Amino acid sequence: MKSFDKLKIKIFADGADKNGILEMYKKPYIKGFTTNPTLMHKAGVGDYRAFAKDILRAIPNLPISFEVFSDEFPEMERQALEIAGWGKNVYVKIPITNTQGQSADDLIRRLAQAGVKLNVTALMTLNQVRLVGKCLSYGPASFVSVFAGRVADTGIDPVPHMAAAVELLRPYPNVELIWASPRELLNIFQADAIGCQVITVTNDILKKIPLIGKGLEDFSLDTVKMFYRDAQEAGYKL
């Protein structure tokens, strides 16, 4: 396994808590940011536009992805064009389909040809990757987010799946693959090993970075101490 500082993959922090975002912005290994309506809702964001512009004032120099939230393609397009105008470092997240399962490929193609930097999101299948790569091929720099963690949740090994996605996007130098929804720190190393360009990581996982290289015997002892300490604090008796 490579040491953390030898990794080629770019780590994007994934979240919607402003304090957490600004904390990650100070880390030299964070190369960008992503969020989505679900994370924003959980973080208590009330005004979408105000939140986004506030973050962009604080972070003007790294790629940041904001997602449309309409289910109708004409309104998605209107929202995408507005969001794209918020900053040169903005990427617009477009879901691969709407909630009816209708493909967003025509919209993705139009926006790419109009020069909008996109982050096409919620992909799972290789057929979706193949389709989106073609749609983005004549556009500006863009991302394709494959939810590897959710693929793994179905019992499918995400590593060969994502390796195949890397190869499908190789003909399109303007398109980078994102390993989205990782479940553990190991996924960063796995994504790097197959040549994936970007991985989105939540703060909970990023906080485990100091554990990289920790001796397993030491880690075992720390775990024993944690169990003992918690039992003492709980006041358990038999």
PyRosetta script that sets phi, psi and omega in degrees:
from pyrosetta import init, pose_from_sequence

init()
pose = pose_from_sequence("MKSFDKLKIKIFADGADKNGILEMYKKPYIKGFTTNPTLMHKAGVGDYRAFAKDILRAIPNLPISFEVFSDEFPEMERQALEIAGWGKNVYVKIPITNTQGQSADDLIRRLAQAGVKLNVTALMTLNQVRLVGKCLSYGPASFVSVFAGRVADTGIDPVPHMAAAVELLRPYPNVELIWASPRELLNIFQADAIGCQVITVTNDILKKIPLIGKGLEDFSLDTVKMFYRDAQEAGYKL")
pose.set_psi(1, 134.7)
pose.set_omega(1, 178.0)
pose.set_phi(2, -66.5)
pose.set_psi(2, 153.1)
pose.set_omega(2, 169.8)
pose.set_phi(3, -72.4)
pose.set_psi(3, 155.6)
pose.set_omega(3, -172.8)
pose.set_phi(4, -57.4)
pose.set_psi(4, -39.2)
pose.set_omega(4, -175.9)
pose.set_phi(5, -76.0)
pose.set_psi(5, -4.2)
pose.set_omega(5, 177.9)
pose.set_phi(6, -99.1)
pose.set_psi(6, -3.2)
pose.set_omega(6, -178.2)
pose.set_phi(7, -68.4)
pose.set_psi(7, 141.3)
pose.set_omega(7, 176.9)
pose.set_phi(8, -91.7)
pose.set_psi(8, -23.1)
pose.set_omega(8, -175.6)
pose.set_phi(9, -65.3)
pose.set_psi(9, 144.8)
pose.set_omega(9, 177.2)
pose.set_phi(10, -91.2)
pose.set_psi(10, 132.9)
pose.set_omega(10, -179.9)
pose.set_phi(11, -100.6)
pose.set_psi(11, 121.7)
pose.set_omega(11, 175.1)
pose.set_phi(12, -106.2)
pose.set_psi(12, 130.3)
pose.set_omega(12, 176.4)
pose.set_phi(13, -77.2)
pose.set_psi(13, 134.5)
pose.set_omega(13, -176.1)
pose.set_phi(14, -114.7)
pose.set_psi(14, 116.6)
pose.set_omega(14, -180.0)
pose.set_phi(15, 173.8)
pose.set_psi(15, -178.8)
pose.set_omega(15, -179.4)
pose.set_phi(16, -141.8)
pose.set_psi(16, 10.8)
pose.set_omega(16, 174.9)
pose.set_phi(17, -87.4)
pose.set_psi(17, 118.7)
pose.set_omega(17, -173.2)
pose.set_phi(18, -58.0)
pose.set_psi(18, -45.3)
pose.set_omega(18, -179.0)
pose.set_phi(19, -61.9)
pose.set_psi(19, -40.9)
pose.set_omega(19, 178.5)
pose.set_phi(20, -65.7)
pose.set_psi(20, -38.9)
pose.set_omega(20, 178.9)
pose.set_phi(21, -63.5)
pose.set_psi(21, -45.7)
pose.set_omega(21, -178.6)
pose.set_phi(22, -68.1)
pose.set_psi(22, -33.1)
pose.set_omega(22, 175.8)
pose.set_phi(23, -63.5)
pose.set_psi(23, -43.4)
pose.set_omega(23, -179.9)
pose.set_phi(24, -69.9)
pose.set_psi(24, -29.2)
pose.set_omega(24, 179.6)
pose.set_phi(25, -61.2)
pose.set_psi(25, -26.1)
pose.set_omega(25, -180.0)
pose.set_phi(26, -77.8)
pose.set_psi(26, -14.3)
pose.set_omega(26, -176.9)
pose.set_phi(27, -83.9)
pose.set_psi(27, 125.7)
pose.set_omega(27, -176.6)
pose.set_phi(28, -65.5)
pose.set_psi(28, -20.9)
pose.set_omega(28, -178.7)
pose.set_phi(29, -85.5)
pose.set_psi(29, -5.4)
pose.set_omega(29, 176.6)
pose.set_phi(30, -87.4)
pose.set_psi(30, 121.1)
pose.set_omega(30, -173.9)
pose.set_phi(31, -111.0)
pose.set_psi(31, 2.1)
pose.set_omega(31, 179.2)
pose.set_phi(32, 176.9)
pose.set_psi(32, 179.7)
pose.set_omega(32, -175.9)
pose.set_phi(33, -141.7)
pose.set_psi(33, 147.5)
pose.set_omega(33, 172.1)
pose.set_phi(34, -135.9)
pose.set_psi(34, 154.9)
pose.set_omega(34, 173.3)
pose.set_phi(35, -149.6)
pose.set_psi(35, 178.3)
pose.set_omega(35, 176.7)
pose.set_phi(36, -157.7)
pose.set_psi(36, 167.5)
pose.set_omega(36, -176.8)
pose.set_phi(37, -59.1)
pose.set_psi(37, -34.2)
pose.set_omega(37, 179.8)
pose.set_phi(38, -64.6)
pose.set_psi(38, -46.9)
pose.set_omega(38, 178.6)
pose.set_phi(39, -64.2)
pose.set_psi(39, -39.5)
pose.set_omega(39, -179.7)
pose.set_phi(40, -65.7)
pose.set_psi(40, -40.7)
pose.set_omega(40, 178.3)
pose.set_phi(41, -63.4)
pose.set_psi(41, -44.6)
pose.set_omega(41, 179.4)
pose.set_phi(42, -63.5)
pose.set_psi(42, -31.2)
pose.set_omega(42, -179.9)
pose.set_phi(43, -83.0)
pose.set_psi(43, -2.1)
pose.set_omega(43, 177.7)
pose.set_phi(44, 81.7)
pose.set_psi(44, 20.0)
pose.set_omega(44, 178.4)
pose.set_phi(45, -70.4)
pose.set_psi(45, 124.9)
pose.set_omega(45, -178.5)
pose.set_phi(46, -100.2)
pose.set_psi(46, -38.7)
pose.set_omega(46, -177.5)
pose.set_phi(47, -112.1)
pose.set_psi(47, 105.2)
pose.set_omega(47, -174.0)
pose.set_phi(48, -59.0)
pose.set_psi(48, -53.0)
pose.set_omega(48, -176.1)
pose.set_phi(49, -62.1)
pose.set_psi(49, -45.6)
pose.set_omega(49, -178.3)
pose.set_phi(50, -63.0)
pose.set_psi(50, -41.7)
pose.set_omega(50, 178.8)
pose.set_phi(51, -61.8)
pose.set_psi(51, -47.9)
pose.set_omega(51, -177.3)
pose.set_phi(52, -61.5)
pose.set_psi(52, -45.0)
pose.set_omega(52, -177.9)
pose.set_phi(53, -69.3)
pose.set_psi(53, -31.7)
pose.set_omega(53, 175.8)
pose.set_phi(54, -63.9)
pose.set_psi(54, -45.4)
pose.set_omega(54, 178.8)
pose.set_phi(55, -64.8)
pose.set_psi(55, -39.6)
pose.set_omega(55, -178.4)
pose.set_phi(56, -68.4)
pose.set_psi(56, -31.1)
pose.set_omega(56, 174.8)
pose.set_phi(57, -65.6)
pose.set_psi(57, -36.1)
pose.set_omega(57, -178.9)
pose.set_phi(58, -79.8)
pose.set_psi(58, -28.6)
pose.set_omega(58, -176.2)
pose.set_phi(59, -130.5)
pose.set_psi(59, 84.2)
pose.set_omega(59, -176.7)
pose.set_phi(60, -91.6)
pose.set_psi(60, -3.3)
pose.set_omega(60, -166.5)
pose.set_phi(61, -122.7)
pose.set_psi(61, 1.1)
pose.set_omega(61, 178.2)
pose.set_phi(62, -121.8)
pose.set_psi(62, 149.4)
pose.set_omega(62, 179.5)
pose.set_phi(63, -61.8)
pose.set_psi(63, 134.8)
pose.set_omega(63, 178.0)
pose.set_phi(64, -133.2)
pose.set_psi(64, 131.8)
pose.set_omega(64, -179.1)
pose.set_phi(65, -106.4)
pose.set_psi(65, 127.8)
pose.set_omega(65, 174.2)
pose.set_phi(66, -121.6)
pose.set_psi(66, 141.5)
pose.set_omega(66, -171.3)
pose.set_phi(67, -103.4)
pose.set_psi(67, 143.4)
pose.set_omega(67, 169.7)
pose.set_phi(68, -69.4)
pose.set_psi(68, 160.5)
pose.set_omega(68, -177.1)
pose.set_phi(69, -135.8)
pose.set_psi(69, 10.9)
pose.set_omega(69, 173.7)
pose.set_phi(70, -81.7)
pose.set_psi(70, 160.8)
pose.set_omega(70, 174.2)
pose.set_phi(71, -106.7)
pose.set_psi(71, -2.1)
pose.set_omega(71, 179.7)
pose.set_phi(72, -106.7)
pose.set_psi(72, 130.7)
pose.set_omega(72, -173.2)
pose.set_phi(73, -60.7)
pose.set_psi(73, -40.3)
pose.set_omega(73, 177.3)
pose.set_phi(74, -61.1)
pose.set_psi(74, -39.4)
pose.set_omega(74, 178.6)
pose.set_phi(75, -73.6)
pose.set_psi(75, -34.7)
pose.set_omega(75, 172.9)
pose.set_phi(76, -56.4)
pose.set_psi(76, -43.8)
pose.set_omega(76, -178.2)
pose.set_phi(77, -64.5)
pose.set_psi(77, -42.4)
pose.set_omega(77, 178.9)
pose.set_phi(78, -62.3)
pose.set_psi(78, -45.7)
pose.set_omega(78, 179.3)
pose.set_phi(79, -63.1)
pose.set_psi(79, -41.3)
pose.set_omega(79, -178.8)
pose.set_phi(80, -60.8)
pose.set_psi(80, -42.9)
pose.set_omega(80, -179.0)
pose.set_phi(81, -67.3)
pose.set_psi(81, -37.2)
pose.set_omega(81, 176.8)
pose.set_phi(82, -66.6)
pose.set_psi(82, -48.6)
pose.set_omega(82, -178.5)
pose.set_phi(83, -59.4)
pose.set_psi(83, -41.2)
pose.set_omega(83, -179.6)
pose.set_phi(84, -60.9)
pose.set_psi(84, -27.7)
pose.set_omega(84, -179.2)
pose.set_phi(85, -79.7)
pose.set_psi(85, -2.9)
pose.set_omega(85, -177.3)
pose.set_phi(86, -77.8)
pose.set_psi(86, -18.3)
pose.set_omega(86, -179.8)
pose.set_phi(87, 175.6)
pose.set_psi(87, 154.3)
pose.set_omega(87, -179.5)
pose.set_phi(88, -69.2)
pose.set_psi(88, -19.8)
pose.set_omega(88, -179.9)
pose.set_phi(89, -94.3)
pose.set_psi(89, 9.7)
pose.set_omega(89, -177.2)
pose.set_phi(90, -89.1)
pose.set_psi(90, 132.7)
pose.set_omega(90, 170.1)
pose.set_phi(91, -113.7)
pose.set_psi(91, 136.1)
pose.set_omega(91, -177.2)
pose.set_phi(92, -96.7)
pose.set_psi(92, 123.2)
pose.set_omega(92, 178.9)
pose.set_phi(93, -85.1)
pose.set_psi(93, 124.7)
pose.set_omega(93, 176.9)
pose.set_phi(94, -119.7)
pose.set_psi(94, 124.3)
pose.set_omega(94, 177.6)
pose.set_phi(95, -68.3)
pose.set_psi(95, 150.2)
pose.set_omega(95, -176.1)
pose.set_phi(96, -64.2)
pose.set_psi(96, -28.2)
pose.set_omega(96, 174.3)
pose.set_phi(97, -140.6)
pose.set_psi(97, 170.6)
pose.set_omega(97, 167.0)
pose.set_phi(98, -89.3)
pose.set_psi(98, -174.4)
pose.set_omega(98, -175.3)
pose.set_phi(99, -71.4)
pose.set_psi(99, -11.5)
pose.set_omega(99, 177.0)
pose.set_phi(100, -89.6)
pose.set_psi(100, 0.3)
pose.set_omega(100, -179.1)
pose.set_phi(101, 81.9)
pose.set_psi(101, 10.5)
pose.set_omega(101, 179.3)
pose.set_phi(102, -80.2)
pose.set_psi(102, 130.4)
pose.set_omega(102, -175.7)
pose.set_phi(103, -64.7)
pose.set_psi(103, 140.8)
pose.set_omega(103, 176.9)
pose.set_phi(104, -92.6)
pose.set_psi(104, 16.5)
pose.set_omega(104, -172.1)
pose.set_phi(105, -61.0)
pose.set_psi(105, -40.5)
pose.set_omega(105, 179.9)
pose.set_phi(106, -64.0)
pose.set_psi(106, -42.4)
pose.set_omega(106, 178.6)
pose.set_phi(107, -64.5)
pose.set_psi(107, -44.3)
pose.set_omega(107, -179.9)
pose.set_phi(108, -59.3)
pose.set_psi(108, -44.0)
pose.set_omega(108, -179.7)
pose.set_phi(109, -63.4)
pose.set_psi(109, -45.0)
pose.set_omega(109, -179.5)
pose.set_phi(110, -63.3)
pose.set_psi(110, -45.0)
pose.set_omega(110, -178.6)
pose.set_phi(111, -65.7)
pose.set_psi(111, -40.8)
pose.set_omega(111, 178.5)
pose.set_phi(112, -62.2)
pose.set_psi(112, -43.9)
pose.set_omega(112, -179.8)
pose.set_phi(113, -68.5)
pose.set_psi(113, -22.8)
pose.set_omega(113, 176.9)
pose.set_phi(114, -83.9)
pose.set_psi(114, -1.2)
pose.set_omega(114, 176.4)
pose.set_phi(115, 91.1)
pose.set_psi(115, 12.4)
pose.set_omega(115, 179.4)
pose.set_phi(116, -81.8)
pose.set_psi(116, 127.6)
pose.set_omega(116, 175.8)
pose.set_phi(117, -76.8)
pose.set_psi(117, 123.7)
pose.set_omega(117, -171.7)
pose.set_phi(118, -115.5)
pose.set_psi(118, 156.7)
pose.set_omega(118, 167.8)
pose.set_phi(119, -130.2)
pose.set_psi(119, 95.4)
pose.set_omega(119, -177.9)
pose.set_phi(120, -78.7)
pose.set_psi(120, 125.8)
pose.set_omega(120, -165.2)
pose.set_phi(121, -121.9)
pose.set_psi(121, 166.8)
pose.set_omega(121, 176.3)
pose.set_phi(122, 70.5)
pose.set_psi(122, 23.5)
pose.set_omega(122, 175.4)
pose.set_phi(123, -75.0)
pose.set_psi(123, 146.4)
pose.set_omega(123, 175.8)
pose.set_phi(124, -130.3)
pose.set_psi(124, -38.9)
pose.set_omega(124, -172.1)
pose.set_phi(125, -96.8)
pose.set_psi(125, 157.2)
pose.set_omega(125, 177.4)
pose.set_phi(126, -70.2)
pose.set_psi(126, -29.8)
pose.set_omega(126, 175.5)
pose.set_phi(127, -63.1)
pose.set_psi(127, -37.8)
pose.set_omega(127, 175.9)
pose.set_phi(128, -64.2)
pose.set_psi(128, -41.8)
pose.set_omega(128, 178.5)
pose.set_phi(129, -61.5)
pose.set_psi(129, -44.9)
pose.set_omega(129, -179.4)
pose.set_phi(130, -59.9)
pose.set_psi(130, -45.3)
pose.set_omega(130, -178.9)
pose.set_phi(131, -64.4)
pose.set_psi(131, -47.8)
pose.set_omega(131, -176.1)
pose.set_phi(132, -67.2)
pose.set_psi(132, -37.3)
pose.set_omega(132, 177.2)
pose.set_phi(133, -55.7)
pose.set_psi(133, -44.0)
pose.set_omega(133, 178.7)
pose.set_phi(134, -65.3)
pose.set_psi(134, -40.4)
pose.set_omega(134, -179.2)
pose.set_phi(135, -63.8)
pose.set_psi(135, -34.5)
pose.set_omega(135, -176.3)
pose.set_phi(136, -89.9)
pose.set_psi(136, -5.9)
pose.set_omega(136, -167.6)
pose.set_phi(137, -61.7)
pose.set_psi(137, -29.0)
pose.set_omega(137, -178.2)
pose.set_phi(138, -107.1)
pose.set_psi(138, 18.8)
pose.set_omega(138, -179.2)
pose.set_phi(139, -107.4)
pose.set_psi(139, -171.0)
pose.set_omega(139, 178.5)
pose.set_phi(140, -78.5)
pose.set_psi(140, -173.8)
pose.set_omega(140, 177.4)
pose.set_phi(141, -55.8)
pose.set_psi(141, 132.7)
pose.set_omega(141, -177.4)
pose.set_phi(142, -148.3)
pose.set_psi(142, 168.1)
pose.set_omega(142, 178.7)
pose.set_phi(143, -121.4)
pose.set_psi(143, 151.9)
pose.set_omega(143, 171.1)
pose.set_phi(144, -122.7)
pose.set_psi(144, 117.1)
pose.set_omega(144, -176.3)
pose.set_phi(145, -99.5)
pose.set_psi(145, 109.9)
pose.set_omega(145, 175.5)
pose.set_phi(146, -101.1)
pose.set_psi(146, 125.4)
pose.set_omega(146, -174.0)
pose.set_phi(147, -82.0)
pose.set_psi(147, 77.8)
pose.set_omega(147, -175.4)
pose.set_phi(148, -60.9)
pose.set_psi(148, -36.5)
pose.set_omega(148, 179.7)
pose.set_phi(149, -63.3)
pose.set_psi(149, -39.0)
pose.set_omega(149, 178.0)
pose.set_phi(150, -73.6)
pose.set_psi(150, -32.4)
pose.set_omega(150, 172.3)
pose.set_phi(151, -59.0)
pose.set_psi(151, -44.9)
pose.set_omega(151, 179.1)
pose.set_phi(152, -63.3)
pose.set_psi(152, -33.5)
pose.set_omega(152, 179.6)
pose.set_phi(153, -62.2)
pose.set_psi(153, -21.2)
pose.set_omega(153, 179.8)
pose.set_phi(154, -88.0)
pose.set_psi(154, -1.5)
pose.set_omega(154, -178.9)
pose.set_phi(155, 95.5)
pose.set_psi(155, 3.2)
pose.set_omega(155, 178.2)
pose.set_phi(156, -92.6)
pose.set_psi(156, 133.2)
pose.set_omega(156, 176.7)
pose.set_phi(157, -66.4)
pose.set_psi(157, 118.1)
pose.set_omega(157, -176.1)
pose.set_phi(158, -75.5)
pose.set_psi(158, -17.3)
pose.set_omega(158, -173.9)
pose.set_phi(159, -65.9)
pose.set_psi(159, -55.9)
pose.set_omega(159, 177.4)
pose.set_phi(160, -64.9)
pose.set_psi(160, -30.8)
pose.set_omega(160, 177.6)
pose.set_phi(161, -61.8)
pose.set_psi(161, -47.1)
pose.set_omega(161, -179.2)
pose.set_phi(162, -73.0)
pose.set_psi(162, -32.4)
pose.set_omega(162, 175.8)
pose.set_phi(163, -62.1)
pose.set_psi(163, -39.2)
pose.set_omega(163, 177.1)
pose.set_phi(164, -66.2)
pose.set_psi(164, -37.0)
pose.set_omega(164, 177.5)
pose.set_phi(165, -64.3)
pose.set_psi(165, -38.5)
pose.set_omega(165, 175.7)
pose.set_phi(166, -56.3)
pose.set_psi(166, -45.9)
pose.set_omega(166, -178.2)
pose.set_phi(167, -67.9)
pose.set_psi(167, -36.5)
pose.set_omega(167, 179.4)
pose.set_phi(168, -65.1)
pose.set_psi(168, -30.6)
pose.set_omega(168, -178.2)
pose.set_phi(169, -94.6)
pose.set_psi(169, -4.6)
pose.set_omega(169, -177.0)
pose.set_phi(170, -58.7)
pose.set_psi(170, -33.7)
pose.set_omega(170, 179.7)
pose.set_phi(171, -69.5)
pose.set_psi(171, -7.9)
pose.set_omega(171, -174.7)
pose.set_phi(172, -116.6)
pose.set_psi(172, 90.0)
pose.set_omega(172, -174.8)
pose.set_phi(173, -65.5)
pose.set_psi(173, -15.4)
pose.set_omega(173, 178.8)
pose.set_phi(174, -86.8)
pose.set_psi(174, -3.3)
pose.set_omega(174, -174.9)
pose.set_phi(175, -114.3)
pose.set_psi(175, 129.1)
pose.set_omega(175, 177.6)
pose.set_phi(176, -113.8)
pose.set_psi(176, 142.2)
pose.set_omega(176, 180.0)
pose.set_phi(177, -89.9)
pose.set_psi(177, 132.5)
pose.set_omega(177, 174.3)
pose.set_phi(178, -106.2)
pose.set_psi(178, 126.0)
pose.set_omega(178, 168.5)
pose.set_phi(179, -81.6)
pose.set_psi(179, 104.1)
pose.set_omega(179, -175.7)
pose.set_phi(180, -100.3)
pose.set_psi(180, 159.7)
pose.set_omega(180, 178.6)
pose.set_phi(181, 54.0)
pose.set_psi(181, 50.1)
pose.set_omega(181, 176.3)
pose.set_phi(182, -64.8)
pose.set_psi(182, 153.4)
pose.set_omega(182, -177.7)
pose.set_phi(183, -107.3)
pose.set_psi(183, -17.4)
pose.set_omega(183, -177.1)
pose.set_phi(184, -155.7)
pose.set_psi(184, 162.8)
pose.set_omega(184, -177.6)
pose.set_phi(185, -60.5)
pose.set_psi(185, -33.4)
pose.set_omega(185, 179.3)
pose.set_phi(186, -54.8)
pose.set_psi(186, -30.8)
pose.set_omega(186, -178.6)
pose.set_phi(187, -59.0)
pose.set_psi(187, -30.0)
pose.set_omega(187, 178.0)
pose.set_phi(188, -61.6)
pose.set_psi(188, -45.0)
pose.set_omega(188, -179.2)
pose.set_phi(189, -70.3)
pose.set_psi(189, -37.8)
pose.set_omega(189, 178.0)
pose.set_phi(190, -64.1)
pose.set_psi(190, -44.1)
pose.set_omega(190, -179.7)
pose.set_phi(191, -64.1)
pose.set_psi(191, -40.9)
pose.set_omega(191, 178.7)
pose.set_phi(192, -63.3)
pose.set_psi(192, -41.3)
pose.set_omega(192, -175.3)
pose.set_phi(193, -64.2)
pose.set_psi(193, -30.0)
pose.set_omega(193, -178.5)
pose.set_phi(194, -93.2)
pose.set_psi(194, -0.3)
pose.set_omega(194, 177.3)
pose.set_phi(195, 90.2)
pose.set_psi(195, 13.7)
pose.set_omega(195, 174.7)
pose.set_phi(196, -66.1)
pose.set_psi(196, 137.9)
pose.set_omega(196, -172.4)
pose.set_phi(197, -82.4)
pose.set_psi(197, -30.8)
pose.set_omega(197, -172.9)
pose.set_phi(198, -140.4)
pose.set_psi(198, 148.1)
pose.set_omega(198, 169.3)
pose.set_phi(199, -135.1)
pose.set_psi(199, 134.6)
pose.set_omega(199, 175.9)
pose.set_phi(200, -93.5)
pose.set_psi(200, 133.0)
pose.set_omega(200, -173.5)
pose.set_phi(201, -134.0)
pose.set_psi(201, 133.4)
pose.set_omega(201, 177.4)
pose.set_phi(202, -78.4)
pose.set_psi(202, 162.6)
pose.set_omega(202, -179.5)
pose.set_phi(203, -60.6)
pose.set_psi(203, -34.0)
pose.set_omega(203, -179.7)
pose.set_phi(204, -59.6)
pose.set_psi(204, -40.8)
pose.set_omega(204, 178.7)
pose.set_phi(205, -76.9)
pose.set_psi(205, -39.1)
pose.set_omega(205, -179.4)
pose.set_phi(206, -60.6)
pose.set_psi(206, -30.8)
pose.set_omega(206, -180.0)
pose.set_phi(207, -67.2)
pose.set_psi(207, -13.4)
pose.set_omega(207, 179.4)
pose.set_phi(208, -87.9)
pose.set_psi(208, -3.2)
pose.set_omega(208, -177.8)
pose.set_phi(209, -55.5)
pose.set_psi(209, -38.0)
pose.set_omega(209, 178.2)
pose.set_phi(210, -61.6)
pose.set_psi(210, -14.7)
pose.set_omega(210, 179.3)
pose.set_phi(211, -79.1)
pose.set_psi(211, -14.0)
pose.set_omega(211, -177.7)
pose.set_phi(212, -59.8)
pose.set_psi(212, 125.5)
pose.set_omega(212, 179.9)
pose.set_phi(213, 85.9)
pose.set_psi(213, -2.2)
pose.set_omega(213, -179.6)
pose.set_phi(214, -64.8)
pose.set_psi(214, 137.3)
pose.set_omega(214, 178.6)
pose.set_phi(215, -64.0)
pose.set_psi(215, 137.0)
pose.set_omega(215, -175.3)
pose.set_phi(216, -69.6)
pose.set_psi(216, -31.4)
pose.set_omega(216, 176.2)
pose.set_phi(217, -66.1)
pose.set_psi(217, -41.6)
pose.set_omega(217, 177.0)
pose.set_phi(218, -63.5)
pose.set_psi(218, -40.4)
pose.set_omega(218, -179.7)
pose.set_phi(219, -65.8)
pose.set_psi(219, -38.7)
pose.set_omega(219, 176.8)
pose.set_phi(220, -60.9)
pose.set_psi(220, -46.1)
pose.set_omega(220, 179.7)
pose.set_phi(221, -63.7)
pose.set_psi(221, -40.8)
pose.set_omega(221, 177.5)
pose.set_phi(222, -60.0)
pose.set_psi(222, -37.3)
pose.set_omega(222, -180.0)
pose.set_phi(223, -67.4)
pose.set_psi(223, -42.3)
pose.set_omega(223, 176.8)
pose.set_phi(224, -60.4)
pose.set_psi(224, -44.0)
pose.set_omega(224, 179.4)
pose.set_phi(225, -62.6)
pose.set_psi(225, -37.0)
pose.set_omega(225, 179.2)
pose.set_phi(226, -64.0)
pose.set_psi(226, -45.6)
pose.set_omega(226, 179.8)
pose.set_phi(227, -60.3)
pose.set_psi(227, -44.2)
pose.set_omega(227, -179.0)
pose.set_phi(228, -63.8)
pose.set_psi(228, -47.5)
pose.set_omega(228, -178.7)
pose.set_phi(229, -60.2)
pose.set_psi(229, -43.9)
pose.set_omega(229, -177.7)
pose.set_phi(230, -68.1)
pose.set_psi(230, -35.7)
pose.set_omega(230, 177.6)
pose.set_phi(231, -66.1)
pose.set_psi(231, -39.4)
pose.set_omega(231, 178.1)
pose.set_phi(232, -65.1)
pose.set_psi(232, -44.5)
pose.set_omega(232, -178.8)
pose.set_phi(233, -66.3)
pose.set_psi(233, -29.7)
pose.set_omega(233, 179.8)
pose.set_phi(234, -78.3)
pose.set_psi(234, -16.6)
pose.set_omega(234, 178.8)
pose.set_phi(235, 72.7)
pose.set_psi(235, 29.7)
pose.set_omega(235, -177.5)
pose.set_phi(236, -66.8)
pose.set_psi(236, 141.1)
pose.set_omega(236, 177.2)
pose.set_phi(237, -138.4)
pose.set_psi(237, 149.1)
pose.set_omega(237, 175.1)
pose.set_phi(238, -126.4)
pose.dump_pdb("model.pdb")
